[in-house]
């Protein structure tokens, strides 16, 4: 079985952060504990403005554009851990889960405006998928791996229309020299005319391996799973990624080996690579607060990191943007706090779709699964 939402702790507000930090025992470095005062103060101001003044509907993004809610409730069920991409001039949404991770979805939807959605498959043959990846590559949709109703997969499915799906690579229990092992919560990219799979989680281990493929059938091991180093990021899942300035970028994430438990380490680092075999850490300082399940998107000639789950806190409604990977501009959004949502760049807009919100605003901490759609331009 994969991780359920129970392993992602529901935390009380900022006022109780110190007590919570002692309870969860993350293995943070001393360097991370010496965050700059200015960044801490900035985050506190964002939080207090939302807590006491309210996160208003006219909040703006760093480039001054307002966020607009395309729909409060898309026709697909509220969910998180969904997959998506841009394909044939539409945004696509596939799978996900709710429950937590007890109800798995196998539906496929598309939209050209974020407000109206068309279902292209009600129950696709790959079955319910949580923590999978959907890529648009060479005029075809590719679904990679993920958690299939409690079973980790490393299969690959393709489709030309989002309705008819063909299994082009079957799932195995361990992987092989030409197929990545089963996993969920990994990241995938299209870069240098290849599909890439990076990191992720399977029961008993987290990964920091890198694979690529030109056809989705034969996969090449570019960087083996192993000990982290100066040119190899730590094992992790729930990371964010993007392709920017002719390089692959990897941000944040979490580490654990035991299912249904809190992560033992949560990261706040940023890495990039032009080969996938050797990675460069952009800054030796930890750039973010430790977080995972954010979404990396390239929009307006910047990398954007939206939402995510803050260690010792919970979901966030902040978006961060950068042109160099070192200096990031944070901004609060008017949408609900969320993590493991979908972030897309489409039609000259940045989109945020669905996800899970579990910030405690009172004595009770209800988990809310979302199916709203927001954009900024």
VOSEDO-721008 format. One record per residue (C-alpha): residue in three letters; z, x, y. Coordinates in nm, 3 decimals, padded with zeros to 5 digits, always signed. Layout:
+-----+---------+---------+---------+
:   r :       Z :       X :       Y :
+-----+---------+---------+---------+
: ALA :       Z :       X :       Y :
...
+-----+---------+---------+---------+
***
This chain:
+-----+---------+---------+---------+
:   r :       Z :       X :       Y :
+-----+---------+---------+---------+
: UNK : +00.000 : +00.000 : +00.000 :
: UNK : -00.057 : +00.111 : +00.359 :
: UNK : +00.184 : +00.110 : +00.646 :
: UNK : +00.295 : -00.227 : +00.772 :
: UNK : +00.393 : -00.299 : +01.129 :
: UNK : +00.755 : -00.266 : +01.015 :
: UNK : +00.715 : +00.111 : +01.032 :
: UNK : +00.627 : +00.084 : +01.402 :
: UNK : +00.969 : +00.021 : +01.555 :
: UNK : +01.028 : -00.260 : +01.799 :
: UNK : +01.220 : -00.094 : +02.079 :
: UNK : +01.428 : -00.223 : +02.366 :
: UNK : +01.327 : -00.165 : +02.728 :
: UNK : +01.355 : +00.160 : +02.921 :
: UNK : +01.721 : +00.104 : +03.010 :
: UNK : +01.815 : +00.160 : +02.644 :
: UNK : +01.570 : +00.444 : +02.579 :
: UNK : +01.831 : +00.719 : +02.546 :
: UNK : +02.017 : +00.541 : +02.267 :
: UNK : +01.694 : +00.466 : +02.083 :
: UNK : +01.569 : +00.822 : +02.105 :
: UNK : +01.881 : +00.936 : +01.920 :
: UNK : +01.826 : +00.680 : +01.646 :
: UNK : +01.465 : +00.764 : +01.553 :
: UNK : +01.496 : +01.144 : +01.538 :
: UNK : +01.141 : +01.248 : +01.621 :
: UNK : +01.069 : +01.618 : +01.581 :
: UNK : +00.977 : +01.687 : +01.940 :
: UNK : +00.942 : +02.038 : +02.073 :
: UNK : +01.158 : +02.176 : +02.351 :
: UNK : +00.844 : +02.203 : +02.557 :
: UNK : +00.798 : +01.828 : +02.539 :
: UNK : +01.156 : +01.769 : +02.646 :
: UNK : +01.082 : +01.965 : +02.965 :
: UNK : +00.832 : +01.713 : +03.098 :
: UNK : +00.767 : +01.743 : +03.467 :
: UNK : +00.983 : +01.531 : +03.694 :
: UNK : +00.683 : +01.399 : +03.881 :
: UNK : +00.522 : +01.249 : +03.571 :
: UNK : +00.849 : +01.097 : +03.454 :
: UNK : +00.908 : +00.945 : +03.795 :
: UNK : +00.553 : +00.811 : +03.808 :
: UNK : +00.591 : +00.637 : +03.475 :
: UNK : +00.926 : +00.492 : +03.583 :
: UNK : +00.768 : +00.347 : +03.896 :
: UNK : +00.491 : +00.185 : +03.691 :
: UNK : +00.746 : +00.034 : +03.454 :
: UNK : +00.981 : -00.092 : +03.726 :
: UNK : +00.696 : -00.249 : +03.921 :
: UNK : +00.596 : -00.446 : +03.609 :
: UNK : +00.952 : -00.533 : +03.511 :
: UNK : +01.074 : -00.660 : +03.846 :
: UNK : +00.757 : -00.733 : +04.040 :
: UNK : +00.535 : -00.842 : +03.755 :
: UNK : +00.204 : -00.693 : +03.642 :
: UNK : -00.023 : -00.904 : +03.857 :
: UNK : -00.372 : -01.019 : +03.769 :
: UNK : -00.527 : -00.808 : +04.047 :
: UNK : -00.408 : -00.468 : +03.926 :
: UNK : -00.672 : -00.204 : +03.974 :
: UNK : -00.812 : +00.082 : +03.772 :
: UNK : -00.810 : +00.442 : +03.904 :
: UNK : -01.159 : +00.398 : +04.054 :
: UNK : -01.039 : +00.094 : +04.251 :
: UNK : -01.201 : -00.173 : +04.034 :
: UNK : -01.010 : -00.487 : +03.937 :
: UNK : -00.954 : -00.585 : +03.575 :
: UNK : -01.105 : -00.920 : +03.478 :
: UNK : -01.008 : -01.135 : +03.181 :
: UNK : -01.331 : -01.239 : +03.007 :
: UNK : -01.140 : -01.473 : +02.777 :
: UNK : -00.775 : -01.534 : +02.700 :
: UNK : -00.857 : -01.637 : +02.343 :
: UNK : -01.170 : -01.522 : +02.165 :
: UNK : -01.270 : -01.738 : +01.863 :
: UNK : -01.160 : -01.474 : +01.612 :
: UNK : -00.797 : -01.475 : +01.498 :
: UNK : -00.547 : -01.257 : +01.689 :
: UNK : -00.529 : -00.913 : +01.526 :
: UNK : -00.480 : -00.540 : +01.552 :
: UNK : -00.616 : -00.244 : +01.358 :
: UNK : -00.964 : -00.388 : +01.407 :
: UNK : -01.286 : -00.186 : +01.416 :
: UNK : -01.571 : -00.213 : +01.663 :
: UNK : -01.871 : -00.053 : +01.828 :
: UNK : -02.170 : -00.122 : +02.053 :
: UNK : -02.488 : -00.205 : +01.860 :
: UNK : -02.815 : -00.383 : +01.948 :
: UNK : -02.701 : -00.459 : +02.304 :
: UNK : -02.381 : -00.631 : +02.192 :
: UNK : -02.016 : -00.551 : +02.134 :
: UNK : -01.910 : -00.585 : +01.770 :
: UNK : -01.566 : -00.663 : +01.624 :
: UNK : -01.487 : -00.629 : +01.255 :
: UNK : -01.177 : -00.686 : +01.043 :
: UNK : -00.819 : -00.600 : +01.137 :
: UNK : -00.490 : -00.752 : +01.026 :
: UNK : -00.186 : -00.948 : +01.136 :
: UNK : +00.129 : -01.053 : +00.971 :
: UNK : +00.224 : -00.753 : +00.994 :
: UNK : -00.056 : -00.613 : +00.774 :
: UNK : -00.020 : -00.902 : +00.533 :
: UNK : -00.320 : -01.102 : +00.649 :
: UNK : -00.641 : -00.898 : +00.634 :
: UNK : -00.966 : -01.004 : +00.800 :
: UNK : -01.318 : -00.954 : +00.667 :
: UNK : -01.508 : -01.130 : +00.946 :
: UNK : -01.767 : -00.981 : +01.182 :
: UNK : -01.833 : -01.094 : +01.540 :
: UNK : -02.059 : -00.995 : +01.828 :
: UNK : -02.079 : -01.067 : +02.200 :
: UNK : -02.299 : -00.971 : +02.492 :
: UNK : -02.051 : -01.077 : +02.762 :
: UNK : -01.698 : -01.067 : +02.611 :
: UNK : -01.647 : -01.439 : +02.677 :
: UNK : -01.874 : -01.596 : +02.413 :
: UNK : -01.863 : -01.461 : +02.058 :
: UNK : -02.090 : -01.526 : +01.761 :
: UNK : -01.969 : -01.485 : +01.404 :
: UNK : -02.224 : -01.295 : +01.197 :
: UNK : -02.016 : -01.287 : +00.877 :
: UNK : -01.718 : -01.505 : +00.789 :
: UNK : -01.616 : -01.308 : +00.482 :
: UNK : -01.814 : -00.987 : +00.442 :
: UNK : -01.837 : -00.837 : +00.091 :
: UNK : -01.629 : -00.529 : +00.179 :
: UNK : -01.319 : -00.752 : +00.202 :
: UNK : -01.036 : -00.747 : +00.453 :
: UNK : -01.014 : -00.412 : +00.636 :
: UNK : -00.738 : -00.270 : +00.851 :
: UNK : -00.752 : +00.078 : +01.007 :
: UNK : -01.119 : +00.130 : +00.914 :
: UNK : -01.393 : +00.259 : +01.145 :
: UNK : -01.722 : +00.099 : +01.248 :
: UNK : -02.001 : +00.322 : +01.380 :
: UNK : -02.344 : +00.253 : +01.527 :
: UNK : -02.575 : +00.527 : +01.401 :
: UNK : -02.955 : +00.554 : +01.383 :
: UNK : -03.007 : +00.180 : +01.429 :
: UNK : -02.754 : +00.083 : +01.161 :
: UNK : -02.394 : -00.032 : +01.146 :
: UNK : -02.168 : +00.173 : +00.917 :
: UNK : -01.822 : +00.066 : +00.799 :
: UNK : -01.607 : +00.357 : +00.679 :
: UNK : -01.293 : +00.347 : +00.463 :
: UNK : -00.971 : +00.178 : +00.574 :
: UNK : -00.702 : -00.035 : +00.412 :
: UNK : -00.857 : -00.306 : +00.195 :
: UNK : -00.581 : -00.563 : +00.147 :
: UNK : -00.332 : -00.291 : +00.055 :
: UNK : -00.565 : -00.044 : -00.118 :
: UNK : -00.688 : +00.267 : +00.064 :
: UNK : -01.065 : +00.305 : +00.057 :
: UNK : -01.322 : +00.577 : +00.117 :
: UNK : -01.631 : +00.364 : +00.064 :
: UNK : -01.919 : +00.321 : +00.311 :
: UNK : -02.109 : +00.001 : +00.387 :
: UNK : -02.420 : -00.038 : +00.603 :
: UNK : -02.589 : -00.327 : +00.780 :
: UNK : -02.894 : -00.376 : +01.000 :
: UNK : -02.780 : -00.710 : +01.139 :
: UNK : -02.401 : -00.743 : +01.089 :
: UNK : -02.459 : -01.027 : +00.841 :
: UNK : -02.600 : -00.859 : +00.534 :
: UNK : -02.396 : -00.560 : +00.414 :
: UNK : -02.485 : -00.302 : +00.148 :
: UNK : -02.236 : -00.071 : -00.021 :
: UNK : -02.403 : +00.270 : -00.006 :
: UNK : -02.102 : +00.471 : -00.127 :
: UNK : -01.840 : +00.342 : -00.368 :
: UNK : -01.468 : +00.400 : -00.331 :
: UNK : -01.283 : +00.659 : -00.541 :
: UNK : -00.914 : +00.733 : -00.584 :
: UNK : -00.921 : +01.097 : -00.471 :
: UNK : -01.249 : +01.176 : -00.301 :
: UNK : -01.470 : +01.470 : -00.400 :
: UNK : -01.653 : +01.772 : -00.263 :
: UNK : -01.901 : +01.532 : -00.102 :
: UNK : -01.674 : +01.240 : -00.013 :
: UNK : -01.364 : +01.225 : +00.203 :
: UNK : -01.048 : +01.097 : +00.030 :
: UNK : -00.931 : +00.736 : +00.084 :
: UNK : -00.751 : +00.675 : +00.415 :
: UNK : -00.661 : +00.441 : +00.699 :
: UNK : -00.580 : +00.499 : +01.067 :
: UNK : -00.831 : +00.783 : +01.096 :
: UNK : -01.085 : +00.830 : +01.372 :
: UNK : -01.464 : +00.846 : +01.347 :
: UNK : -01.736 : +00.952 : +01.589 :
: UNK : -02.110 : +00.991 : +01.624 :
: UNK : -02.174 : +01.343 : +01.752 :
: UNK : -02.465 : +01.586 : +01.730 :
: UNK : -02.665 : +01.324 : +01.538 :
: UNK : -02.403 : +01.306 : +01.263 :
: UNK : -02.122 : +01.070 : +01.167 :
: UNK : -01.777 : +01.232 : +01.165 :
: UNK : -01.446 : +01.138 : +00.998 :
: UNK : -01.127 : +01.304 : +01.125 :
: UNK : -00.766 : +01.286 : +01.004 :
: UNK : -00.587 : +00.970 : +00.891 :
: UNK : -00.323 : +00.856 : +00.642 :
: UNK : -00.297 : +00.784 : +00.273 :
: UNK : +00.021 : +00.709 : +00.080 :
: UNK : +00.207 : +01.038 : +00.049 :
: UNK : +00.019 : +01.236 : +00.312 :
: UNK : -00.137 : +01.262 : +00.654 :
: UNK : -00.467 : +01.445 : +00.706 :
: UNK : -00.614 : +01.695 : +00.954 :
: UNK : -00.946 : +01.745 : +00.776 :
: UNK : -01.291 : +01.696 : +00.930 :
: UNK : -01.602 : +01.564 : +00.753 :
: UNK : -01.957 : +01.480 : +00.863 :
: UNK : -02.263 : +01.306 : +00.720 :
: UNK : -02.623 : +01.238 : +00.815 :
: UNK : -02.660 : +00.934 : +00.590 :
: UNK : -02.313 : +00.800 : +00.504 :
: UNK : -02.366 : +00.888 : +00.137 :
: UNK : -02.321 : +01.264 : +00.123 :
: UNK : -02.030 : +01.403 : +00.323 :
: UNK : -01.976 : +01.766 : +00.419 :
: UNK : -01.627 : +01.914 : +00.449 :
: UNK : -01.627 : +02.093 : +00.785 :
: UNK : -01.254 : +02.168 : +00.811 :
: UNK : -01.019 : +02.144 : +00.514 :
: UNK : -00.688 : +01.964 : +00.518 :
: UNK : -00.420 : +02.227 : +00.571 :
: UNK : -00.169 : +02.405 : +00.789 :
: UNK : -00.208 : +02.359 : +01.162 :
: UNK : -00.285 : +02.663 : +01.377 :
: UNK : -00.425 : +02.781 : +01.708 :
: UNK : -00.764 : +02.632 : +01.618 :
: UNK : -00.653 : +02.347 : +01.395 :
: UNK : -00.467 : +02.038 : +01.515 :
: UNK : -00.167 : +01.908 : +01.321 :
: UNK : -00.200 : +01.646 : +01.047 :
: UNK : -00.197 : +01.301 : +01.204 :
: UNK : -00.301 : +00.938 : +01.202 :
: UNK : -00.338 : +00.679 : +01.478 :
: UNK : -00.506 : +00.931 : +01.705 :
: UNK : -00.761 : +00.861 : +01.979 :
: UNK : -01.099 : +01.030 : +02.010 :
: UNK : -01.412 : +01.044 : +02.222 :
: UNK : -01.739 : +01.235 : +02.265 :
: UNK : -01.751 : +01.384 : +02.614 :
: UNK : -01.936 : +01.676 : +02.778 :
: UNK : -02.106 : +01.764 : +02.450 :
: UNK : -01.779 : +01.800 : +02.261 :
: UNK : -01.556 : +01.594 : +02.033 :
: UNK : -01.213 : +01.519 : +02.179 :
: UNK : -00.895 : +01.433 : +01.990 :
: UNK : -00.580 : +01.298 : +02.157 :
: UNK : -00.224 : +01.207 : +02.054 :
: UNK : -00.138 : +01.056 : +01.712 :
: UNK : +00.152 : +01.050 : +01.466 :
: UNK : +00.257 : +01.216 : +01.140 :
: UNK : +00.434 : +01.084 : +00.832 :
: UNK : +00.398 : +01.090 : +00.456 :
: UNK : +00.601 : +00.785 : +00.356 :
: UNK : +00.457 : +00.435 : +00.378 :
: UNK : +00.651 : +00.163 : +00.564 :
: UNK : +00.861 : +00.408 : +00.764 :
: UNK : +00.864 : +00.538 : +01.118 :
: UNK : +00.655 : +00.849 : +01.189 :
: UNK : +00.852 : +01.174 : +01.179 :
: UNK : +00.644 : +01.333 : +01.457 :
: UNK : +00.448 : +01.178 : +01.743 :
: UNK : +00.205 : +01.392 : +01.945 :
: UNK : +00.106 : +01.417 : +02.312 :
: UNK : -00.162 : +01.685 : +02.288 :
: UNK : -00.538 : +01.700 : +02.360 :
: UNK : -00.795 : +01.903 : +02.162 :
: UNK : -01.173 : +01.947 : +02.171 :
: UNK : -01.442 : +02.105 : +01.956 :
: UNK : -01.819 : +02.155 : +01.959 :
: UNK : -01.836 : +02.236 : +01.587 :
: UNK : -01.557 : +02.042 : +01.415 :
: UNK : -01.457 : +02.362 : +01.235 :
: UNK : -01.266 : +02.523 : +01.523 :
: UNK : -01.062 : +02.328 : +01.777 :
: UNK : -00.917 : +02.424 : +02.115 :
: UNK : -00.597 : +02.278 : +02.250 :
: UNK : -00.674 : +02.193 : +02.611 :
: UNK : -00.323 : +02.254 : +02.742 :
: UNK : -00.021 : +02.421 : +02.586 :
: UNK : +00.190 : +02.168 : +02.774 :
: UNK : +00.226 : +01.820 : +02.629 :
: UNK : +00.011 : +01.602 : +02.850 :
: UNK : +00.130 : +01.252 : +02.763 :
: UNK : +00.449 : +01.098 : +02.645 :
: UNK : +00.434 : +01.105 : +02.266 :
: UNK : +00.219 : +00.813 : +02.154 :
: UNK : -00.022 : +00.683 : +01.894 :
: UNK : -00.262 : +00.391 : +01.840 :
: UNK : -00.425 : +00.425 : +02.182 :
: UNK : -00.802 : +00.397 : +02.224 :
: UNK : -01.026 : +00.671 : +02.361 :
: UNK : -01.340 : +00.563 : +02.550 :
: UNK : -01.592 : +00.743 : +02.771 :
: UNK : -01.662 : +00.537 : +03.082 :
: UNK : -01.771 : +00.623 : +03.437 :
: UNK : -01.811 : +00.992 : +03.341 :
: UNK : -01.446 : +01.014 : +03.237 :
: UNK : -01.240 : +00.995 : +02.920 :
: UNK : -01.014 : +00.691 : +02.923 :
: UNK : -00.709 : +00.648 : +02.702 :
: UNK : -00.600 : +00.283 : +02.695 :
: UNK : -00.282 : +00.121 : +02.564 :
: UNK : -00.102 : +00.275 : +02.267 :
: UNK : +00.243 : +00.286 : +02.112 :
: UNK : +00.494 : +00.507 : +02.293 :
: UNK : +00.747 : +00.682 : +02.070 :
: UNK : +01.090 : +00.530 : +02.124 :
: UNK : +00.948 : +00.254 : +02.341 :
: UNK : +00.670 : +00.039 : +02.202 :
: UNK : +00.336 : -00.086 : +02.333 :
: UNK : +00.210 : +00.003 : +02.681 :
: UNK : -00.035 : -00.146 : +02.934 :
: UNK : -00.127 : +00.183 : +03.098 :
: UNK : -00.474 : +00.337 : +03.109 :
: UNK : -00.518 : +00.711 : +03.167 :
: UNK : -00.843 : +00.874 : +03.280 :
: UNK : -00.958 : +01.234 : +03.311 :
: UNK : -01.260 : +01.452 : +03.382 :
: UNK : -01.120 : +01.770 : +03.225 :
: UNK : -00.867 : +01.665 : +02.960 :
: UNK : -00.582 : +01.834 : +03.151 :
: UNK : -00.533 : +01.624 : +03.462 :
: UNK : -00.495 : +01.255 : +03.385 :
: UNK : -00.465 : +00.964 : +03.627 :
: UNK : -00.244 : +00.679 : +03.500 :
: UNK : -00.285 : +00.318 : +03.606 :
: UNK : -00.117 : -00.003 : +03.494 :
: UNK : -00.333 : -00.292 : +03.379 :
: UNK : -00.273 : -00.668 : +03.422 :
: UNK : -00.323 : -00.732 : +03.051 :
: UNK : -00.041 : -00.757 : +02.797 :
: UNK : +00.114 : -00.441 : +02.658 :
: UNK : -00.074 : -00.350 : +02.341 :
: UNK : -00.151 : -00.097 : +02.072 :
: UNK : -00.413 : -00.060 : +01.798 :
: UNK : -00.652 : -00.270 : +02.002 :
: UNK : -01.024 : -00.198 : +02.048 :
: UNK : -01.164 : -00.005 : +02.343 :
: UNK : -01.537 : -00.001 : +02.416 :
: UNK : -01.776 : +00.110 : +02.689 :
: UNK : -02.052 : -00.147 : +02.725 :
: UNK : -02.287 : -00.272 : +02.998 :
: UNK : -02.131 : -00.039 : +03.258 :
: UNK : -01.785 : -00.178 : +03.189 :
: UNK : -01.472 : -00.060 : +03.010 :
: UNK : -01.349 : -00.321 : +02.762 :
: UNK : -01.011 : -00.384 : +02.598 :
: UNK : -01.007 : -00.628 : +02.307 :
: UNK : -00.721 : -00.776 : +02.099 :
: UNK : -00.431 : -00.562 : +01.962 :
: UNK : -00.057 : -00.605 : +01.909 :
: UNK : +00.220 : -00.638 : +02.169 :
: UNK : +00.583 : -00.585 : +02.070 :
: UNK : +00.764 : -00.476 : +02.387 :
: UNK : +01.110 : -00.633 : +02.403 :
: UNK : +01.151 : -00.825 : +02.727 :
: UNK : +01.471 : -00.999 : +02.619 :
: UNK : +01.731 : -00.993 : +02.342 :
: UNK : +01.462 : -01.101 : +02.096 :
: UNK : +01.159 : -00.885 : +02.020 :
: UNK : +00.879 : -01.110 : +01.903 :
: UNK : +00.558 : -00.948 : +01.782 :
: UNK : +00.248 : -01.098 : +01.940 :
: UNK : -00.101 : -01.047 : +01.801 :
: UNK : -00.372 : -01.077 : +02.063 :
: UNK : -00.732 : -01.195 : +02.082 :
: UNK : -00.793 : -01.167 : +02.454 :
: UNK : -01.075 : -00.966 : +02.614 :
: UNK : -01.057 : -00.769 : +02.942 :
: UNK : -01.295 : -00.546 : +03.134 :
: UNK : -01.318 : -00.331 : +03.446 :
: UNK : -01.622 : -00.182 : +03.616 :
+-----+---------+---------+---------+
***
